[in-house]
């Protein structure tokens, strides 16, 4: 293996320009397939205050992106896509319970952790309880016979005593079967409800025929996901040896040692030469640009927390505040809420830096949501 090249030194402004380009914020790509391949995955979240998380992430990165396009890409418009026509699927990141949209190439890397979940404890993703083991064959048989079904299609299974909230035994069992890879999400209802089907109805046979790769290969793939998702990242000591041949170390004043993909180095060169668009963009609360809070604070001078789960009295910016990116600065936030019934986007609060304007960005979000 060739020795790792010496670290590059970048100014904070050049690093910020690089991130904009590398994260597709300067030049949106033409379609969702390209965006998914570029980022490795897109995080999915059901909360819909002024658009869902995945839609807010993608609207700045895919030309002509419409609200709901990711779900249509995954599952079709009115009914499920046949397996042969699917290019992506929903599942969880291997080391977390984070739900994302993956390209098909991710499937074999998920198999080992799916198998491990069947033996672990855990109310949502671990091994089946005795009652769930007894119920699972019935659920699988019904789905095989009738096609995609939701937990609401099984009304007489009782409540689960092992899950928080009011989940039925059917819902808890279907969720675990999904985590274990025995079911996949075939489509979503208008209320975002999951409809499950057998994997062979969701993924192409050529994908399902793949075997789990060696553990070291999957570990390397996971670190590559991190790099593809954020483009300029902190790597842990145990991570660096697995991707040393793929990465370039970068020194940025005031930041810990960062790494980028060597394949992104041409963008680093451009970041020192080309002007950065000055148009303001509203970022999703979990946008890849700001996902690492430590890097966001040090590189962008913006201390940001997504406050949707923060008690109201302790919120600093608001329930669903969207950071505002302008050029190479994050200039504040806009906390907005879509009033679908009234057909309006309501601004709960806004705090841009003095001398900056966010009205155009708010109007663009309203237009995208088809609101006034």
C-alpha beads as a LAMMPS data file, in Angstrom:
LAMMPS data file: protein, C-alpha beads

372 atoms
371 bonds

1 atom types
1 bond types

-500.0 500.0 xlo xhi
-500.0 500.0 ylo yhi
-500.0 500.0 zlo zhi

Masses

1 110.0

Atoms # bond

1 1 1 0.000 0.000 0.000
2 1 1 1.370 3.417 -0.954
3 1 1 2.185 5.750 1.959
4 1 1 -0.457 8.304 2.827
5 1 1 0.375 11.731 1.366
6 1 1 1.321 14.596 3.664
7 1 1 -1.595 16.582 5.096
8 1 1 -2.875 19.541 3.106
9 1 1 -3.437 22.884 4.795
10 1 1 -6.629 24.785 3.984
11 1 1 -8.021 28.052 5.227
12 1 1 -11.440 27.785 6.874
13 1 1 -12.980 29.678 3.944
14 1 1 -11.465 27.251 1.404
15 1 1 -12.653 24.279 3.476
16 1 1 -16.170 25.704 3.552
17 1 1 -16.142 26.310 -0.215
18 1 1 -14.937 22.737 -0.712
19 1 1 -17.740 21.346 1.431
20 1 1 -20.403 23.234 -0.508
21 1 1 -19.150 21.747 -3.763
22 1 1 -18.487 18.245 -2.455
23 1 1 -21.956 18.089 -0.876
24 1 1 -23.691 19.091 -4.128
25 1 1 -24.933 22.445 -2.820
26 1 1 -23.323 24.476 -5.616
27 1 1 -24.318 22.280 -8.565
28 1 1 -27.328 19.985 -8.033
29 1 1 -27.185 16.638 -9.809
30 1 1 -29.787 15.674 -12.433
31 1 1 -31.472 12.761 -10.623
32 1 1 -31.929 10.882 -7.362
33 1 1 -29.865 7.877 -8.419
34 1 1 -26.816 10.113 -8.801
35 1 1 -27.428 11.789 -5.431
36 1 1 -27.777 8.451 -3.618
37 1 1 -24.628 7.054 -5.216
38 1 1 -22.735 10.242 -4.337
39 1 1 -23.790 10.395 -0.686
40 1 1 -24.080 6.652 -0.006
41 1 1 -27.452 7.114 1.660
42 1 1 -30.054 9.759 2.535
43 1 1 -31.459 9.868 6.065
44 1 1 -35.239 9.382 6.311
45 1 1 -37.363 10.994 9.011
46 1 1 -41.178 11.006 9.277
47 1 1 -41.631 14.389 11.025
48 1 1 -43.239 16.858 8.644
49 1 1 -43.200 20.443 9.899
50 1 1 -42.125 22.264 6.749
51 1 1 -41.242 19.232 4.659
52 1 1 -39.708 15.930 5.725
53 1 1 -35.993 15.690 6.512
54 1 1 -35.060 13.665 3.432
55 1 1 -36.989 15.997 1.137
56 1 1 -35.349 19.073 2.670
57 1 1 -31.912 17.486 2.202
58 1 1 -32.548 16.545 -1.415
59 1 1 -34.321 19.668 -2.647
60 1 1 -30.965 21.521 -2.531
61 1 1 -29.105 18.702 -4.283
62 1 1 -31.298 17.306 -7.077
63 1 1 -32.426 19.515 -9.937
64 1 1 -36.209 19.844 -10.081
65 1 1 -36.722 17.816 -6.913
66 1 1 -40.341 17.786 -5.695
67 1 1 -41.688 17.046 -2.258
68 1 1 -42.114 13.259 -1.945
69 1 1 -39.804 12.377 -4.839
70 1 1 -37.582 10.119 -2.718
71 1 1 -40.514 7.909 -1.690
72 1 1 -41.694 7.784 -5.291
73 1 1 -38.166 6.807 -6.329
74 1 1 -38.068 4.057 -3.709
75 1 1 -41.560 2.634 -4.059
76 1 1 -43.340 3.999 -7.128
77 1 1 -46.208 6.457 -7.463
78 1 1 -49.433 4.639 -6.592
79 1 1 -48.366 1.046 -6.050
80 1 1 -45.143 -0.772 -5.392
81 1 1 -42.464 -0.974 -8.039
82 1 1 -41.589 -4.478 -9.272
83 1 1 -38.278 -5.730 -7.931
84 1 1 -36.561 -5.555 -11.320
85 1 1 -37.186 -1.792 -11.511
86 1 1 -35.995 -0.861 -8.023
87 1 1 -32.763 1.068 -7.629
88 1 1 -32.864 1.750 -3.874
89 1 1 -34.507 0.577 -0.658
90 1 1 -35.155 1.617 2.942
91 1 1 -33.161 0.165 5.805
92 1 1 -31.107 1.061 8.863
93 1 1 -27.459 2.018 9.103
94 1 1 -25.637 -1.084 10.398
95 1 1 -24.365 0.424 13.645
96 1 1 -27.451 2.506 14.506
97 1 1 -31.229 2.500 14.251
98 1 1 -31.130 5.402 11.765
99 1 1 -33.466 4.738 8.838
100 1 1 -32.042 5.700 5.442
101 1 1 -32.496 5.225 1.722
102 1 1 -29.690 3.018 0.352
103 1 1 -28.656 2.229 -3.231
104 1 1 -28.829 -1.491 -4.031
105 1 1 -25.061 -1.943 -3.579
106 1 1 -25.517 -1.597 0.198
107 1 1 -27.563 -4.800 0.600
108 1 1 -24.804 -7.423 1.112
109 1 1 -23.114 -5.236 3.735
110 1 1 -26.292 -5.263 5.836
111 1 1 -26.703 -9.040 5.926
112 1 1 -24.313 -9.817 8.772
113 1 1 -25.792 -7.248 11.161
114 1 1 -29.308 -8.405 10.236
115 1 1 -28.361 -11.910 11.303
116 1 1 -26.781 -10.649 14.538
117 1 1 -29.972 -8.780 15.460
118 1 1 -31.895 -12.071 15.534
119 1 1 -29.753 -13.136 18.507
120 1 1 -29.539 -9.845 20.418
121 1 1 -31.939 -8.488 23.003
122 1 1 -33.923 -5.386 22.055
123 1 1 -37.596 -4.489 22.009
124 1 1 -37.591 -3.040 18.477
125 1 1 -34.791 -4.776 16.613
126 1 1 -33.648 -7.760 18.665
127 1 1 -34.673 -11.385 18.753
128 1 1 -38.346 -12.308 18.624
129 1 1 -40.141 -13.020 21.862
130 1 1 -42.013 -16.305 22.248
131 1 1 -45.286 -14.671 21.255
132 1 1 -43.665 -12.991 18.258
133 1 1 -42.110 -16.259 17.097
134 1 1 -45.571 -17.803 17.173
135 1 1 -47.109 -14.875 15.270
136 1 1 -44.374 -14.412 12.636
137 1 1 -45.316 -17.398 10.387
138 1 1 -48.912 -16.128 10.189
139 1 1 -47.780 -12.639 9.202
140 1 1 -45.339 -13.919 6.587
141 1 1 -47.919 -16.304 5.113
142 1 1 -50.535 -13.550 4.817
143 1 1 -48.076 -11.157 3.177
144 1 1 -46.909 -13.850 0.752
145 1 1 -50.527 -14.502 -0.238
146 1 1 -51.932 -10.958 -0.261
147 1 1 -48.972 -8.702 -1.049
148 1 1 -47.845 -5.640 0.928
149 1 1 -49.602 -5.289 4.297
150 1 1 -49.305 -2.951 7.276
151 1 1 -49.764 -3.607 10.961
152 1 1 -53.310 -2.241 10.610
153 1 1 -54.181 -5.250 8.457
154 1 1 -53.718 -7.480 11.524
155 1 1 -56.213 -6.254 14.095
156 1 1 -56.600 -9.176 16.468
157 1 1 -53.010 -9.824 17.597
158 1 1 -53.230 -7.955 20.922
159 1 1 -50.878 -5.433 22.442
160 1 1 -47.178 -6.004 22.853
161 1 1 -46.089 -5.974 26.494
162 1 1 -42.450 -5.611 25.503
163 1 1 -42.645 -2.330 23.542
164 1 1 -43.155 1.217 24.801
165 1 1 -46.323 2.962 23.756
166 1 1 -49.417 1.287 22.395
167 1 1 -47.835 -0.906 19.711
168 1 1 -49.692 -4.041 18.747
169 1 1 -47.989 -7.398 18.730
170 1 1 -48.275 -7.361 14.928
171 1 1 -46.522 -3.996 14.636
172 1 1 -43.691 -5.046 16.945
173 1 1 -43.224 -8.336 15.097
174 1 1 -43.298 -6.746 11.636
175 1 1 -40.734 -4.190 12.778
176 1 1 -38.382 -6.911 14.000
177 1 1 -38.821 -8.966 10.839
178 1 1 -37.847 -5.820 8.917
179 1 1 -34.722 -5.333 11.059
180 1 1 -33.856 -8.986 10.473
181 1 1 -34.205 -8.675 6.689
182 1 1 -37.143 -11.091 6.416
183 1 1 -39.434 -8.262 5.312
184 1 1 -38.789 -4.952 3.564
185 1 1 -40.816 -1.775 3.162
186 1 1 -42.722 -2.086 -0.099
187 1 1 -44.463 1.279 -0.015
188 1 1 -45.747 4.046 2.238
189 1 1 -49.334 5.094 2.806
190 1 1 -50.483 8.716 2.623
191 1 1 -50.053 8.831 6.422
192 1 1 -46.471 7.504 6.053
193 1 1 -47.586 4.070 7.280
194 1 1 -45.276 1.222 6.298
195 1 1 -46.498 -1.618 4.088
196 1 1 -44.216 -4.635 4.205
197 1 1 -43.518 -7.348 1.645
198 1 1 -41.105 -10.234 1.193
199 1 1 -37.568 -9.284 0.089
200 1 1 -37.928 -11.201 -3.191
201 1 1 -40.806 -8.880 -4.103
202 1 1 -38.705 -5.778 -3.349
203 1 1 -35.146 -6.415 -4.497
204 1 1 -33.831 -7.909 -7.750
205 1 1 -32.842 -11.572 -7.558
206 1 1 -29.247 -10.677 -8.453
207 1 1 -29.028 -8.481 -5.345
208 1 1 -30.575 -11.055 -3.001
209 1 1 -28.201 -13.731 -4.322
210 1 1 -25.152 -11.861 -2.999
211 1 1 -23.401 -13.224 0.063
212 1 1 -22.125 -11.144 3.007
213 1 1 -18.618 -9.844 2.296
214 1 1 -15.779 -10.314 4.821
215 1 1 -16.183 -8.280 7.996
216 1 1 -13.166 -6.080 7.173
217 1 1 -14.674 -5.193 3.798
218 1 1 -17.968 -4.144 5.385
219 1 1 -16.119 -2.124 8.052
220 1 1 -14.257 -0.321 5.266
221 1 1 -17.560 0.287 3.471
222 1 1 -19.074 1.859 6.600
223 1 1 -16.194 4.315 6.917
224 1 1 -16.511 5.162 3.234
225 1 1 -20.196 5.892 3.864
226 1 1 -19.192 8.409 6.516
227 1 1 -16.770 10.068 4.096
228 1 1 -19.243 10.104 1.210
229 1 1 -22.019 11.431 3.413
230 1 1 -20.090 14.399 4.904
231 1 1 -16.971 14.672 2.634
232 1 1 -14.731 16.286 5.291
233 1 1 -14.722 14.261 8.503
234 1 1 -12.919 13.303 11.677
235 1 1 -11.681 9.710 11.531
236 1 1 -11.075 7.655 14.646
237 1 1 -7.743 5.866 15.116
238 1 1 -9.327 2.495 14.427
239 1 1 -11.011 3.803 11.247
240 1 1 -8.045 5.380 9.483
241 1 1 -6.059 2.173 8.747
242 1 1 -9.042 0.686 6.918
243 1 1 -9.305 3.564 4.420
244 1 1 -5.776 4.985 4.460
245 1 1 -5.382 4.347 0.725
246 1 1 -8.571 6.309 -0.036
247 1 1 -8.220 9.464 2.036
248 1 1 -6.289 12.704 2.279
249 1 1 -5.557 14.366 5.627
250 1 1 -6.506 18.051 5.807
251 1 1 -5.385 20.656 8.347
252 1 1 -7.835 23.520 8.869
253 1 1 -7.035 26.204 11.399
254 1 1 -9.093 25.780 14.562
255 1 1 -10.300 22.271 13.668
256 1 1 -9.175 18.748 14.568
257 1 1 -7.389 16.817 11.816
258 1 1 -9.912 16.103 9.088
259 1 1 -9.949 13.715 6.135
260 1 1 -11.541 13.779 2.711
261 1 1 -11.647 11.269 -0.115
262 1 1 -8.722 11.502 -2.516
263 1 1 -11.238 11.354 -5.330
264 1 1 -12.529 14.737 -4.091
265 1 1 -9.133 16.463 -4.400
266 1 1 -10.030 18.177 -7.693
267 1 1 -12.818 19.940 -5.793
268 1 1 -10.261 21.191 -3.276
269 1 1 -8.330 22.837 -6.097
270 1 1 -11.485 24.443 -7.447
271 1 1 -12.403 25.697 -3.977
272 1 1 -9.396 28.021 -4.026
273 1 1 -10.147 29.400 -7.484
274 1 1 -13.895 29.656 -8.059
275 1 1 -16.425 32.017 -6.558
276 1 1 -19.082 30.620 -4.211
277 1 1 -22.766 31.333 -4.898
278 1 1 -24.085 33.961 -2.511
279 1 1 -27.734 32.905 -2.690
280 1 1 -29.057 31.837 0.712
281 1 1 -30.153 28.234 1.218
282 1 1 -32.283 26.805 4.029
283 1 1 -30.616 23.622 5.247
284 1 1 -32.352 20.591 6.710
285 1 1 -31.793 20.202 10.485
286 1 1 -29.743 17.037 9.837
287 1 1 -28.147 18.193 6.596
288 1 1 -24.796 16.468 5.911
289 1 1 -23.099 19.894 5.939
290 1 1 -23.912 20.398 9.640
291 1 1 -24.392 16.819 10.872
292 1 1 -21.167 16.719 12.896
293 1 1 -21.836 19.332 15.581
294 1 1 -18.182 19.668 16.577
295 1 1 -17.003 20.315 13.009
296 1 1 -19.956 22.656 12.419
297 1 1 -19.053 24.676 15.470
298 1 1 -15.323 24.882 14.723
299 1 1 -15.405 25.252 10.941
300 1 1 -18.555 27.313 10.493
301 1 1 -18.684 29.089 13.850
302 1 1 -22.252 27.839 14.266
303 1 1 -23.271 25.924 17.389
304 1 1 -26.367 24.080 16.250
305 1 1 -28.629 21.502 17.877
306 1 1 -31.769 20.035 16.320
307 1 1 -34.295 20.899 19.015
308 1 1 -37.284 18.814 17.998
309 1 1 -36.751 16.603 21.062
310 1 1 -35.641 19.450 23.355
311 1 1 -38.204 20.586 25.982
312 1 1 -39.826 23.849 24.786
313 1 1 -38.448 25.902 27.686
314 1 1 -34.886 24.903 26.771
315 1 1 -35.042 25.553 23.029
316 1 1 -32.691 28.202 21.672
317 1 1 -33.771 28.396 18.030
318 1 1 -37.074 26.537 17.813
319 1 1 -38.756 23.196 17.225
320 1 1 -37.699 22.779 13.578
321 1 1 -35.247 25.618 12.925
322 1 1 -33.539 25.510 9.511
323 1 1 -29.983 26.912 9.402
324 1 1 -29.362 29.494 6.673
325 1 1 -26.299 29.014 4.457
326 1 1 -25.137 32.103 2.554
327 1 1 -21.891 31.873 0.619
328 1 1 -19.276 30.544 3.033
329 1 1 -21.192 31.530 6.157
330 1 1 -24.088 30.110 8.152
331 1 1 -25.871 33.344 8.970
332 1 1 -28.652 32.251 11.312
333 1 1 -31.853 30.235 11.192
334 1 1 -35.511 30.283 10.199
335 1 1 -38.053 28.341 12.249
336 1 1 -41.014 27.789 9.951
337 1 1 -44.175 25.700 9.922
338 1 1 -46.323 24.643 6.992
339 1 1 -49.999 25.384 7.575
340 1 1 -51.344 23.058 4.891
341 1 1 -54.976 23.772 5.669
342 1 1 -54.523 27.511 5.218
343 1 1 -52.100 27.053 2.331
344 1 1 -49.393 29.146 4.003
345 1 1 -45.848 28.779 5.283
346 1 1 -45.731 30.512 8.640
347 1 1 -42.449 31.837 10.035
348 1 1 -42.392 31.194 13.779
349 1 1 -39.063 32.974 14.248
350 1 1 -36.032 34.049 12.293
351 1 1 -32.619 35.194 13.441
352 1 1 -30.333 36.117 10.552
353 1 1 -27.160 38.055 11.105
354 1 1 -27.530 41.818 10.954
355 1 1 -27.362 43.058 7.390
356 1 1 -28.394 39.723 5.828
357 1 1 -31.703 38.767 4.241
358 1 1 -33.494 35.416 4.260
359 1 1 -36.825 36.408 2.693
360 1 1 -35.947 34.986 -0.713
361 1 1 -34.958 31.628 0.797
362 1 1 -38.231 31.507 2.759
363 1 1 -40.247 32.315 -0.371
364 1 1 -38.442 29.561 -2.280
365 1 1 -39.287 27.042 0.451
366 1 1 -42.926 28.139 0.390
367 1 1 -43.062 27.804 -3.398
368 1 1 -41.498 24.351 -3.209
369 1 1 -44.127 23.335 -0.636
370 1 1 -46.816 24.874 -2.892
371 1 1 -47.759 27.320 -0.162
372 1 1 -47.995 31.090 0.063

Bonds

1 1 1 2
2 1 2 3
3 1 3 4
4 1 4 5
5 1 5 6
6 1 6 7
7 1 7 8
8 1 8 9
9 1 9 10
10 1 10 11
11 1 11 12
12 1 12 13
13 1 13 14
14 1 14 15
15 1 15 16
16 1 16 17
17 1 17 18
18 1 18 19
19 1 19 20
20 1 20 21
21 1 21 22
22 1 22 23
23 1 23 24
24 1 24 25
25 1 25 26
26 1 26 27
27 1 27 28
28 1 28 29
29 1 29 30
30 1 30 31
31 1 31 32
32 1 32 33
33 1 33 34
34 1 34 35
35 1 35 36
36 1 36 37
37 1 37 38
38 1 38 39
39 1 39 40
40 1 40 41
41 1 41 42
42 1 42 43
43 1 43 44
44 1 44 45
45 1 45 46
46 1 46 47
47 1 47 48
48 1 48 49
49 1 49 50
50 1 50 51
51 1 51 52
52 1 52 53
53 1 53 54
54 1 54 55
55 1 55 56
56 1 56 57
57 1 57 58
58 1 58 59
59 1 59 60
60 1 60 61
61 1 61 62
62 1 62 63
63 1 63 64
64 1 64 65
65 1 65 66
66 1 66 67
67 1 67 68
68 1 68 69
69 1 69 70
70 1 70 71
71 1 71 72
72 1 72 73
73 1 73 74
74 1 74 75
75 1 75 76
76 1 76 77
77 1 77 78
78 1 78 79
79 1 79 80
80 1 80 81
81 1 81 82
82 1 82 83
83 1 83 84
84 1 84 85
85 1 85 86
86 1 86 87
87 1 87 88
88 1 88 89
89 1 89 90
90 1 90 91
91 1 91 92
92 1 92 93
93 1 93 94
94 1 94 95
95 1 95 96
96 1 96 97
97 1 97 98
98 1 98 99
99 1 99 100
100 1 100 101
101 1 101 102
102 1 102 103
103 1 103 104
104 1 104 105
105 1 105 106
106 1 106 107
107 1 107 108
108 1 108 109
109 1 109 110
110 1 110 111
111 1 111 112
112 1 112 113
113 1 113 114
114 1 114 115
115 1 115 116
116 1 116 117
117 1 117 118
118 1 118 119
119 1 119 120
120 1 120 121
121 1 121 122
122 1 122 123
123 1 123 124
124 1 124 125
125 1 125 126
126 1 126 127
127 1 127 128
128 1 128 129
129 1 129 130
130 1 130 131
131 1 131 132
132 1 132 133
133 1 133 134
134 1 134 135
135 1 135 136
136 1 136 137
137 1 137 138
138 1 138 139
139 1 139 140
140 1 140 141
141 1 141 142
142 1 142 143
143 1 143 144
144 1 144 145
145 1 145 146
146 1 146 147
147 1 147 148
148 1 148 149
149 1 149 150
150 1 150 151
151 1 151 152
152 1 152 153
153 1 153 154
154 1 154 155
155 1 155 156
156 1 156 157
157 1 157 158
158 1 158 159
159 1 159 160
160 1 160 161
161 1 161 162
162 1 162 163
163 1 163 164
164 1 164 165
165 1 165 166
166 1 166 167
167 1 167 168
168 1 168 169
169 1 169 170
170 1 170 171
171 1 171 172
172 1 172 173
173 1 173 174
174 1 174 175
175 1 175 176
176 1 176 177
177 1 177 178
178 1 178 179
179 1 179 180
180 1 180 181
181 1 181 182
182 1 182 183
183 1 183 184
184 1 184 185
185 1 185 186
186 1 186 187
187 1 187 188
188 1 188 189
189 1 189 190
190 1 190 191
191 1 191 192
192 1 192 193
193 1 193 194
194 1 194 195
195 1 195 196
196 1 196 197
197 1 197 198
198 1 198 199
199 1 199 200
200 1 200 201
201 1 201 202
202 1 202 203
203 1 203 204
204 1 204 205
205 1 205 206
206 1 206 207
207 1 207 208
208 1 208 209
209 1 209 210
210 1 210 211
211 1 211 212
212 1 212 213
213 1 213 214
214 1 214 215
215 1 215 216
216 1 216 217
217 1 217 218
218 1 218 219
219 1 219 220
220 1 220 221
221 1 221 222
222 1 222 223
223 1 223 224
224 1 224 225
225 1 225 226
226 1 226 227
227 1 227 228
228 1 228 229
229 1 229 230
230 1 230 231
231 1 231 232
232 1 232 233
233 1 233 234
234 1 234 235
235 1 235 236
236 1 236 237
237 1 237 238
238 1 238 239
239 1 239 240
240 1 240 241
241 1 241 242
242 1 242 243
243 1 243 244
244 1 244 245
245 1 245 246
246 1 246 247
247 1 247 248
248 1 248 249
249 1 249 250
250 1 250 251
251 1 251 252
252 1 252 253
253 1 253 254
254 1 254 255
255 1 255 256
256 1 256 257
257 1 257 258
258 1 258 259
259 1 259 260
260 1 260 261
261 1 261 262
262 1 262 263
263 1 263 264
264 1 264 265
265 1 265 266
266 1 266 267
267 1 267 268
268 1 268 269
269 1 269 270
270 1 270 271
271 1 271 272
272 1 272 273
273 1 273 274
274 1 274 275
275 1 275 276
276 1 276 277
277 1 277 278
278 1 278 279
279 1 279 280
280 1 280 281
281 1 281 282
282 1 282 283
283 1 283 284
284 1 284 285
285 1 285 286
286 1 286 287
287 1 287 288
288 1 288 289
289 1 289 290
290 1 290 291
291 1 291 292
292 1 292 293
293 1 293 294
294 1 294 295
295 1 295 296
296 1 296 297
297 1 297 298
298 1 298 299
299 1 299 300
300 1 300 301
301 1 301 302
302 1 302 303
303 1 303 304
304 1 304 305
305 1 305 306
306 1 306 307
307 1 307 308
308 1 308 309
309 1 309 310
310 1 310 311
311 1 311 312
312 1 312 313
313 1 313 314
314 1 314 315
315 1 315 316
316 1 316 317
317 1 317 318
318 1 318 319
319 1 319 320
320 1 320 321
321 1 321 322
322 1 322 323
323 1 323 324
324 1 324 325
325 1 325 326
326 1 326 327
327 1 327 328
328 1 328 329
329 1 329 330
330 1 330 331
331 1 331 332
332 1 332 333
333 1 333 334
334 1 334 335
335 1 335 336
336 1 336 337
337 1 337 338
338 1 338 339
339 1 339 340
340 1 340 341
341 1 341 342
342 1 342 343
343 1 343 344
344 1 344 345
345 1 345 346
346 1 346 347
347 1 347 348
348 1 348 349
349 1 349 350
350 1 350 351
351 1 351 352
352 1 352 353
353 1 353 354
354 1 354 355
355 1 355 356
356 1 356 357
357 1 357 358
358 1 358 359
359 1 359 360
360 1 360 361
361 1 361 362
362 1 362 363
363 1 363 364
364 1 364 365
365 1 365 366
366 1 366 367
367 1 367 368
368 1 368 369
369 1 369 370
370 1 370 371
371 1 371 372
